[in-house]
Amino acid sequence: MLAIAAITAPTSMLVQYARGGEPHVIAAGIACNALFLLVLARMAGLVRAQRLAAITDGLTGLRSRRYFEETLRHEVDRPPGTGSRSGCCCSTSTTSRR
């Protein structure tokens, strides 16, 4: 919704140009729309990177426990008969130094 609101003003400038406005208006309208779309694409990439950072342990590079629990909950809630099988094997290892 916010993206539509941000593109409305430059697009209305282009519509005014099409109706016989000043020639510099088309350059400003196209530049505004292009910059907005570039910022939107960059933000989408940053959101994707943040999501990956949130579900991955920084030290080991493995998925986090939160990601495991979320995926497990999704798999358990999936209706049976969807054509794929799921399995889970969990183990715990505790070592103590003496």
Buried (B, 14 or more C-beta within 10 A) or exposed (E): EEEEEBBEEBBEBBEBBEEEBEEEBBEBBBEBBEEBEEEBEEEEEEEEEEEEEEBBEEEEEEBBEEBBEEBEEEEEEEEEEEEEEEEEEEEEEEEEEE
